[in-house]
Amino acid sequence: MFKMFNALQTSEDGSVLIMVALASLMLIAATGAAVDMSRAQTLQQKISSSLDAAGLAAGATASSVDPVAQATRYFNANFPSGYLGAGTITLNATCADTSGNTVTCTSPSTYTINLSASTTQATTFMKAVGVNSLTVSSNSQITRQTSGLELALVLDNTGSMADSVDGHTVSNHHPAKITALKCALAGDAAFGGGTTCETDNLVTTGLLDILYGSNTTLPDLFIGVVPFSDMVNVGVTSAPGSGFVNNVTSGNKASMGGCVDSRSYTTASTTDAAITLPAGDGTITLDIADDPPSNTVTGTYFQALTSSGNGDCPNASVQPMTLSKTTVVNALVSMSPAGSTMINLGFAWGWRMLSPNWTGLWGATPTFTYPNTTTTVSLPLPYNTTNMLKVVVLMTDGVNTTAHSGTAYGDVTTYPDTVAKLDTLTKTVCDAMKSKGIIIYTIGFGPSTGVNTTLLQYCATQNYTGDTSHYYLAPTNAELESAFQQIGDQLANLRVSQ
């Protein structure tokens, strides 16, 4: 017995089997943990991608839709309930301005949107060692960053803008369309402060607030204003009025009033052409080109109007592009309704404000420094400058009409044929701008019966056939405000920053 016990004690037979059995238990446990951890990692990736989609959707509409509600909708749409055994999931959102200060997510100063989500996932194999669930979470940060922009706001200042959009007599609850326009662009600041927008039940934060946030300037955000009717006011003594108006001496610029008509037709211009009106109405010339004024090319300067012929001229003069939000707002303050509607003329001057053919002709405009270089150039920039966009936003409450008697156009009374020609010229200008890569947004303010919806849709940029995302019909003040908010959102350049 002693010998047998001693032999058993020193025997190594079967020892590997015991070791394999013990190792197998550990291997099974590790494999089970790996499976559970892999499921948790897949779940985290799904939460992360759903958060990114939710954040981008929220950032893209943050000025027109509650971003938290929007993020929640998109997250739920992208993250199926109970995915891979996930429990109840909680979505949290916070927002900050450009300085990192926490702001309400519906504030126009929202610059970043921080999203996080957390849930638990039941384990399968790790339960054997007492781990019944794992906590899975993820974060996403969306930065709303205004793209580099050269933006021309081309705004209808015609006489009908003195009326209310709903046809009622203008009053506190039925404001003039020009008032609604100013509020939609800059809120009460467009009236020098006060509570005009609140009194009229209009929006108090507008397109400019969306683009600038809490800032008064932003790098590479250049905005100009072109008020138009059937004339444009280019200013009296400052550029551009002093630079490209034909036959106006310094002594009579005061009587000019800053108003210009279309320049004279000449074969030396690139694409300008004369239009023959119906019998008895004469001939008018309408600009459809961005030819720069030149003292070597006849007919490229603009015809100045004297005080006796500029009754239809906008009170507000053209504001060349500037970095300053305050300067843009001040240009809006002086706008008042007068005159008839020539949409082609508004588009043409919006084009000139952005055309590199006019570089150096707009006076003391800001300069642009190319990224990562010391090269500085004047505005307007060359077409297709990297990371910069050229954009025109045109708002009108009417259709093309001819000028009244007493203007440089003469006595024009027979409308249909003339208006059709004006519409054709408008399309010509729009085609030319879009061929240069200029993005065009159009807004028709008022009932569809009062605006040329076909023309405005034609002129708006289309990303594909039938696309109308850059055209807005705004029959009410609220819809005008929404249109400008949506345009502000579209002009935001979104990226996932974390």
C-alpha positions as CSV (number, residue, x, y, z in Angstrom):
1,M,0.0,0.0,0.0
2,F,2.8,2.3,0.9
3,K,4.6,1.7,-2.4
4,M,1.4,2.3,-4.4
5,F,0.7,5.6,-2.6
6,N,4.2,6.7,-3.1
7,A,4.0,5.9,-6.8
8,L,0.7,7.7,-7.2
9,Q,2.2,10.8,-5.4
10,T,5.1,11.0,-7.8
11,S,3.2,10.0,-11.0
12,E,2.7,12.8,-13.7
13,D,0.3,10.8,-15.8
14,G,-3.0,12.8,-16.5
15,S,-1.7,16.1,-15.2
16,V,-2.1,17.9,-18.5
17,L,-5.8,17.0,-18.6
18,I,-6.3,18.7,-15.3
19,M,-4.5,21.8,-16.5
20,V,-6.5,21.9,-19.7
21,A,-9.7,21.6,-17.8
22,L,-8.8,24.5,-15.5
23,A,-7.5,26.6,-18.5
24,S,-10.7,25.8,-20.4
25,L,-12.8,27.4,-17.8
26,M,-10.7,30.6,-18.0
27,L,-10.8,30.5,-21.8
28,I,-14.5,30.1,-21.9
29,A,-14.9,33.0,-19.5
30,A,-12.5,35.2,-21.5
31,T,-14.3,34.3,-24.7
32,G,-17.7,35.2,-23.2
33,A,-16.3,38.5,-21.9
34,A,-14.9,39.2,-25.4
35,V,-18.3,38.6,-26.9
36,D,-20.0,40.8,-24.4
37,M,-17.5,43.6,-24.9
38,S,-17.7,43.3,-28.7
39,R,-21.5,43.7,-28.5
40,A,-20.9,46.8,-26.2
41,Q,-18.5,48.3,-28.7
42,T,-20.9,47.7,-31.6
43,L,-23.6,49.4,-29.6
44,Q,-21.3,52.3,-28.8
45,Q,-20.5,52.8,-32.5
46,K,-24.3,52.8,-33.3
47,I,-24.9,55.4,-30.6
48,S,-22.0,57.5,-31.9
49,S,-23.2,57.5,-35.5
50,S,-26.7,58.3,-34.4
51,L,-25.5,61.2,-32.3
52,D,-23.5,62.6,-35.3
53,A,-26.5,62.4,-37.5
54,A,-28.7,64.0,-34.9
55,G,-26.2,66.8,-34.2
56,L,-25.8,67.6,-37.9
57,A,-29.5,67.7,-38.4
58,A,-29.9,70.0,-35.3
59,G,-27.1,72.3,-36.4
60,A,-28.5,72.6,-39.9
61,T,-31.8,73.9,-38.6
62,A,-30.9,75.4,-35.3
63,S,-32.3,78.8,-36.2
64,S,-35.6,77.7,-37.5
65,V,-36.3,74.5,-35.5
66,D,-35.7,73.7,-31.8
67,P,-32.3,71.9,-32.1
68,V,-32.8,69.7,-29.1
69,A,-36.2,68.5,-30.4
70,Q,-34.6,68.0,-33.9
71,A,-31.7,66.1,-32.5
72,T,-34.0,63.8,-30.5
73,R,-36.1,63.1,-33.6
74,Y,-33.1,62.2,-35.7
75,F,-31.4,60.1,-33.0
76,N,-34.6,58.1,-32.5
77,A,-34.9,57.6,-36.2
78,N,-31.3,56.3,-36.5
79,F,-31.2,54.3,-33.2
80,P,-33.7,51.4,-33.1
81,S,-35.3,50.8,-29.7
82,G,-33.7,47.9,-27.8
83,Y,-30.8,47.7,-30.3
84,L,-28.4,44.9,-29.2
85,G,-30.2,44.7,-25.9
86,A,-29.8,48.3,-25.1
87,G,-32.0,49.6,-22.2
88,T,-33.6,53.0,-21.9
89,I,-31.3,55.5,-23.5
90,T,-31.0,59.1,-22.4
91,L,-30.0,61.9,-24.9
92,N,-28.5,65.1,-23.4
93,A,-27.8,68.4,-25.2
94,T,-26.0,71.6,-24.3
95,C,-25.1,74.5,-26.4
96,A,-22.4,77.2,-26.3
97,D,-21.5,80.4,-28.1
98,T,-18.2,81.2,-29.8
99,S,-16.6,82.1,-26.4
100,G,-17.6,78.8,-24.9
101,N,-20.3,80.3,-22.8
102,T,-23.4,78.1,-22.3
103,V,-26.4,79.4,-24.1
104,T,-30.0,78.3,-24.7
105,C,-29.9,76.0,-27.8
106,T,-32.5,78.1,-29.5
107,S,-30.4,81.2,-29.2
108,P,-29.0,82.6,-32.5
109,S,-25.6,82.8,-30.9
110,T,-25.5,79.0,-30.7
111,Y,-22.1,78.0,-32.1
112,T,-21.5,74.4,-30.8
113,I,-24.0,71.7,-29.9
114,N,-22.8,69.1,-27.5
115,L,-24.7,65.8,-27.5
116,S,-24.3,62.7,-25.3
117,A,-26.2,59.5,-24.8
118,S,-25.9,56.7,-22.2
119,T,-27.6,53.3,-21.8
120,T,-27.0,49.9,-20.2
121,Q,-26.6,46.6,-22.1
122,A,-27.4,43.2,-20.6
123,T,-24.5,40.8,-20.7
124,T,-24.7,37.2,-21.8
125,F,-21.6,35.4,-20.6
126,M,-20.3,37.8,-18.1
127,K,-23.3,37.0,-15.9
128,A,-21.4,33.9,-14.9
129,V,-18.9,36.1,-13.0
130,G,-21.5,38.4,-11.5
131,V,-21.5,41.2,-14.2
132,N,-25.1,41.5,-15.3
133,S,-24.9,44.7,-17.5
134,L,-22.5,47.1,-19.0
135,T,-22.8,50.9,-19.3
136,V,-22.3,52.2,-22.8
137,S,-22.1,55.9,-23.7
138,S,-20.9,58.3,-26.4
139,N,-20.5,62.0,-27.1
140,S,-20.6,64.2,-30.2
141,Q,-19.9,67.9,-30.7
142,I,-21.2,69.8,-33.7
143,T,-19.7,73.1,-34.6
144,R,-21.8,75.7,-36.5
145,Q,-19.3,77.8,-38.4
146,T,-20.2,80.5,-40.9
147,S,-18.6,79.8,-44.2
148,G,-16.5,82.4,-45.9
149,L,-19.1,84.5,-47.7
150,E,-19.4,87.4,-50.0
151,L,-23.1,88.0,-49.6
152,A,-25.2,90.6,-51.5
153,L,-28.6,91.3,-50.0
154,V,-30.7,92.5,-52.9
155,L,-33.9,94.0,-51.4
156,D,-37.0,95.4,-53.0
157,N,-37.6,99.0,-51.8
158,T,-40.6,99.7,-54.2
159,G,-43.7,101.6,-53.3
160,S,-45.7,98.5,-52.5
161,M,-43.4,97.7,-49.6
162,A,-45.3,100.4,-47.8
163,D,-48.4,98.2,-47.7
164,S,-49.2,95.4,-45.3
165,V,-48.8,91.9,-46.6
166,D,-52.3,90.9,-45.5
167,G,-54.0,93.9,-47.3
168,H,-55.1,95.6,-44.1
169,T,-54.5,99.2,-43.3
170,V,-51.0,99.5,-41.9
171,S,-51.1,99.5,-38.1
172,N,-49.3,97.9,-35.1
173,H,-50.8,94.5,-35.8
174,H,-50.6,94.9,-39.6
175,P,-47.1,96.3,-40.2
176,A,-45.8,97.5,-43.6
177,K,-43.9,94.9,-45.6
178,I,-40.7,97.1,-45.3
179,T,-41.0,96.8,-41.5
180,A,-41.4,93.0,-41.7
181,L,-38.4,92.8,-44.0
182,K,-36.2,94.8,-41.6
183,C,-37.2,92.7,-38.6
184,A,-36.5,89.5,-40.6
185,L,-33.1,90.8,-41.4
186,A,-31.9,92.5,-38.2
187,G,-34.7,92.8,-35.7
188,D,-35.1,96.0,-33.7
189,A,-31.6,97.0,-34.6
190,A,-32.9,97.9,-38.1
191,F,-34.9,100.7,-36.4
192,G,-32.1,102.0,-34.3
193,G,-33.3,100.0,-31.3
194,G,-36.6,100.2,-29.5
195,T,-39.4,97.7,-29.7
196,T,-40.8,98.1,-33.2
197,C,-40.6,94.4,-34.0
198,E,-42.2,93.3,-30.7
199,T,-45.0,95.9,-31.1
200,D,-45.8,94.6,-34.6
201,N,-45.6,90.9,-33.4
202,L,-42.5,90.3,-35.6
203,V,-39.3,88.4,-35.1
204,T,-36.7,90.2,-33.0
205,T,-33.7,88.2,-34.3
206,G,-33.1,88.0,-38.0
207,L,-30.7,86.7,-40.7
208,L,-27.8,88.8,-39.5
209,D,-28.2,87.6,-36.0
210,I,-28.0,84.0,-37.3
211,L,-24.9,84.7,-39.3
212,Y,-23.0,86.8,-36.8
213,G,-24.3,85.3,-33.5
214,S,-23.1,87.4,-30.7
215,N,-20.3,88.9,-32.8
216,T,-20.1,92.2,-34.6
217,T,-17.6,90.9,-37.1
218,L,-16.5,87.4,-38.2
219,P,-13.5,86.5,-40.3
220,D,-14.2,86.3,-44.0
221,L,-17.9,87.2,-43.7
222,F,-18.5,90.1,-46.1
223,I,-22.0,91.5,-46.6
224,G,-23.3,94.2,-48.9
225,V,-26.8,95.6,-49.4
226,V,-28.5,96.6,-52.7
227,P,-31.8,98.4,-52.3
228,F,-33.6,98.5,-55.7
229,S,-36.8,99.7,-57.4
230,D,-36.7,100.7,-61.0
231,M,-33.5,102.6,-60.1
232,V,-30.5,102.2,-57.8
233,N,-28.9,104.8,-55.5
234,V,-25.2,104.4,-55.7
235,G,-24.4,107.4,-53.5
236,V,-23.3,111.0,-54.1
237,T,-19.8,111.7,-53.0
238,S,-18.4,108.4,-51.8
239,A,-17.5,105.4,-54.0
240,P,-19.1,104.0,-56.1
241,G,-21.1,107.1,-57.0
242,S,-18.1,109.3,-57.5
243,G,-16.3,106.6,-59.6
244,F,-18.5,105.4,-62.4
245,V,-21.3,107.8,-63.0
246,N,-21.3,109.4,-66.5
247,N,-20.9,113.1,-67.0
248,V,-21.5,114.2,-63.4
249,T,-19.2,117.0,-62.3
250,S,-18.5,117.5,-58.6
251,G,-20.6,120.6,-58.7
252,N,-23.9,118.9,-59.6
253,K,-23.6,115.6,-57.6
254,A,-25.8,117.0,-55.0
255,S,-28.6,117.4,-57.5
256,M,-27.9,113.9,-58.7
257,G,-29.1,112.4,-55.4
258,G,-27.1,109.3,-56.0
259,C,-29.6,107.8,-58.5
260,V,-28.6,106.0,-61.6
261,D,-30.5,104.5,-64.5
262,S,-29.4,101.8,-66.8
263,R,-26.3,102.8,-68.8
264,S,-26.6,103.6,-72.4
265,Y,-26.7,100.7,-74.9
266,T,-23.5,100.3,-76.8
267,T,-22.0,97.5,-78.9
268,A,-18.8,98.0,-76.9
269,S,-20.5,96.5,-73.9
270,T,-20.2,92.7,-73.5
271,T,-23.9,91.6,-73.4
272,D,-26.0,94.8,-72.9
273,A,-28.8,95.3,-75.3
274,A,-31.5,97.8,-76.2
275,I,-35.1,97.0,-76.0
276,T,-37.8,98.4,-78.3
277,L,-41.0,99.0,-76.5
278,P,-44.5,98.8,-78.0
279,A,-45.4,101.6,-80.5
280,G,-45.3,105.0,-79.0
281,D,-43.3,104.0,-75.9
282,G,-39.8,104.4,-77.4
283,T,-36.7,102.5,-76.6
284,I,-35.1,101.7,-73.2
285,T,-31.8,100.2,-72.4
286,L,-31.4,97.7,-69.5
287,D,-28.2,96.4,-68.0
288,I,-27.7,92.7,-68.1
289,A,-23.9,92.6,-67.8
290,D,-21.2,93.1,-65.2
291,D,-19.0,95.1,-67.5
292,P,-16.9,97.4,-65.4
293,P,-16.9,101.2,-66.1
294,S,-13.9,102.1,-68.3
295,N,-12.8,105.4,-69.7
296,T,-11.6,103.5,-72.8
297,V,-14.9,101.8,-73.6
298,T,-17.8,104.0,-74.6
299,G,-21.1,103.3,-72.9
300,T,-19.9,101.5,-69.8
301,Y,-20.6,104.3,-67.4
302,F,-24.0,104.9,-65.8
303,Q,-26.5,107.6,-66.5
304,A,-27.0,109.9,-63.6
305,L,-30.4,111.3,-62.7
306,T,-31.0,114.7,-61.4
307,S,-33.3,115.5,-58.5
308,S,-36.2,116.2,-61.0
309,G,-36.1,112.6,-62.3
310,N,-35.2,110.4,-59.4
311,G,-38.5,110.3,-57.5
312,D,-38.6,106.5,-57.8
313,C,-35.0,106.2,-56.5
314,P,-34.5,104.2,-53.2
315,N,-33.7,106.4,-50.3
316,A,-31.1,104.0,-49.1
317,S,-27.9,103.9,-51.2
318,V,-26.0,100.7,-52.1
319,Q,-23.8,99.5,-49.2
320,P,-20.6,97.9,-50.6
321,M,-19.5,94.7,-48.8
322,T,-18.2,95.2,-45.3
323,L,-17.1,93.1,-42.3
324,S,-19.2,95.2,-39.9
325,K,-22.6,94.0,-38.9
326,T,-23.3,97.5,-37.6
327,T,-22.6,99.0,-41.0
328,V,-25.0,96.5,-42.7
329,V,-27.7,97.3,-40.1
330,N,-27.3,101.0,-40.7
331,A,-27.8,100.5,-44.4
332,L,-31.1,98.8,-43.6
333,V,-32.2,101.6,-41.2
334,S,-32.4,104.1,-44.1
335,M,-34.5,101.9,-46.4
336,S,-38.0,103.3,-47.3
337,P,-40.5,102.4,-50.1
338,A,-40.6,104.2,-53.4
339,G,-40.8,103.4,-57.1
340,S,-41.6,100.5,-59.5
341,T,-40.1,97.1,-59.7
342,M,-37.2,96.1,-62.0
343,I,-35.9,92.8,-60.7
344,N,-33.3,92.5,-63.4
345,L,-31.8,95.8,-62.3
346,G,-31.6,94.6,-58.7
347,F,-29.9,91.3,-59.8
348,A,-27.5,93.2,-62.0
349,W,-26.2,95.4,-59.2
350,G,-26.1,92.4,-56.9
351,W,-23.9,90.7,-59.5
352,R,-21.6,93.8,-59.8
353,M,-21.1,93.8,-56.0
354,L,-19.7,90.3,-56.3
355,S,-18.1,90.4,-59.7
356,P,-14.2,90.4,-59.7
357,N,-14.6,92.7,-62.7
358,W,-15.5,95.4,-60.2
359,T,-12.5,94.8,-57.8
360,G,-11.2,98.2,-56.8
361,L,-14.4,100.1,-57.9
362,W,-16.3,99.9,-54.7
363,G,-14.0,102.2,-52.7
364,A,-12.6,101.3,-49.3
365,T,-13.9,97.7,-49.0
366,P,-12.3,95.1,-46.6
367,T,-9.5,92.9,-47.8
368,F,-9.1,89.2,-47.8
369,T,-6.0,87.2,-46.8
370,Y,-5.6,83.8,-48.4
371,P,-5.3,81.1,-45.7
372,N,-1.8,80.1,-44.6
373,T,-0.3,83.0,-46.6
374,T,0.5,86.6,-46.3
375,T,-1.2,87.4,-49.7
376,T,-3.9,90.0,-49.3
377,V,-6.3,91.0,-52.0
378,S,-9.2,93.4,-52.5
379,L,-12.9,92.5,-52.8
380,P,-14.7,91.2,-54.8
381,L,-12.6,88.0,-54.9
382,P,-12.0,86.0,-58.0
383,Y,-14.7,83.5,-58.8
384,N,-14.3,80.0,-57.1
385,T,-11.9,81.2,-54.4
386,T,-11.3,78.2,-52.1
387,N,-13.4,78.1,-49.0
388,M,-15.3,81.2,-50.1
389,L,-18.8,81.5,-51.5
390,K,-20.5,84.2,-53.5
391,V,-24.2,84.4,-52.6
392,V,-27.1,86.7,-53.7
393,V,-30.3,86.7,-51.7
394,L,-33.0,88.6,-53.5
395,M,-36.4,89.5,-51.9
396,T,-39.2,91.1,-53.9
397,D,-42.9,91.6,-53.2
398,G,-43.9,92.1,-56.8
399,V,-43.4,91.5,-60.5
400,N,-41.4,93.4,-63.2
401,T,-43.1,96.6,-64.1
402,T,-42.0,99.5,-66.2
403,A,-41.0,102.9,-64.9
404,H,-43.4,105.8,-64.5
405,S,-43.5,108.8,-66.7
406,G,-40.9,111.4,-65.9
407,T,-38.0,109.0,-65.4
408,A,-35.1,108.3,-67.8
409,Y,-37.3,105.5,-69.3
410,G,-39.8,108.0,-70.6
411,D,-43.6,107.5,-70.8
412,V,-44.0,103.7,-70.8
413,T,-47.7,102.8,-70.6
414,T,-48.2,99.5,-72.5
415,Y,-47.1,96.8,-70.1
416,P,-47.5,93.2,-71.4
417,D,-44.9,93.0,-74.1
418,T,-42.4,95.1,-72.1
419,V,-42.8,93.1,-68.9
420,A,-42.2,89.9,-70.9
421,K,-38.9,91.4,-72.2
422,L,-37.9,92.4,-68.7
423,D,-38.5,88.9,-67.4
424,T,-36.3,87.5,-70.2
425,L,-33.6,90.0,-69.3
426,T,-33.9,88.9,-65.6
427,K,-33.4,85.3,-66.6
428,T,-30.4,86.3,-68.7
429,V,-28.7,88.0,-65.7
430,C,-29.5,85.0,-63.4
431,D,-28.1,82.6,-65.9
432,A,-24.9,84.6,-66.2
433,M,-24.5,84.8,-62.4
434,K,-25.1,81.1,-61.9
435,S,-22.6,80.3,-64.7
436,K,-19.9,82.0,-62.6
437,G,-20.8,79.9,-59.5
438,I,-22.8,82.5,-57.7
439,I,-25.5,80.9,-55.5
440,I,-28.9,82.6,-55.7
441,Y,-31.7,82.5,-53.2
442,T,-35.0,84.2,-54.0
443,I,-37.9,85.1,-51.8
444,G,-41.3,86.2,-53.1
445,F,-43.0,88.2,-50.3
446,G,-46.8,88.1,-50.5
447,P,-49.5,86.0,-52.1
448,S,-48.5,83.9,-55.1
449,T,-50.8,86.1,-57.3
450,G,-48.7,89.1,-56.5
451,V,-45.2,87.7,-57.3
452,N,-43.8,86.0,-60.4
453,T,-43.2,82.6,-58.8
454,T,-42.0,81.1,-62.1
455,L,-39.4,83.8,-62.6
456,L,-38.1,83.6,-59.0
457,Q,-37.9,79.8,-59.1
458,Y,-36.0,80.0,-62.4
459,C,-33.5,82.4,-60.9
460,A,-32.9,80.4,-57.7
461,T,-30.0,78.0,-57.7
462,Q,-30.9,74.4,-58.4
463,N,-28.7,71.5,-57.2
464,Y,-30.7,69.1,-59.4
465,T,-33.6,69.3,-61.9
466,G,-36.7,70.5,-60.1
467,D,-34.9,71.6,-56.9
468,T,-36.6,74.5,-55.3
469,S,-34.7,74.6,-52.0
470,H,-33.3,78.0,-52.8
471,Y,-36.7,79.6,-53.6
472,Y,-39.2,80.7,-51.0
473,L,-42.8,81.9,-51.3
474,A,-43.7,83.9,-48.1
475,P,-47.3,84.9,-48.1
476,T,-47.1,86.1,-44.5
477,N,-44.7,88.0,-42.3
478,A,-44.1,84.8,-40.3
479,E,-43.2,82.9,-43.5
480,L,-40.8,85.7,-44.5
481,E,-39.1,85.4,-41.2
482,S,-38.9,81.6,-41.6
483,A,-37.4,81.9,-45.1
484,F,-34.6,84.1,-43.9
485,Q,-34.0,81.8,-40.9
486,Q,-33.7,78.8,-43.2
487,I,-31.4,80.6,-45.5
488,G,-29.2,81.5,-42.5
489,D,-29.1,77.9,-41.6
490,Q,-28.2,76.8,-45.1
491,L,-25.3,79.3,-45.1
492,A,-23.8,77.6,-42.0
493,N,-20.9,75.3,-42.7
494,L,-21.4,72.3,-40.4
495,R,-18.7,69.8,-39.3
496,V,-18.3,67.2,-36.6
497,S,-15.6,68.7,-34.4
498,Q,-15.3,65.8,-31.9
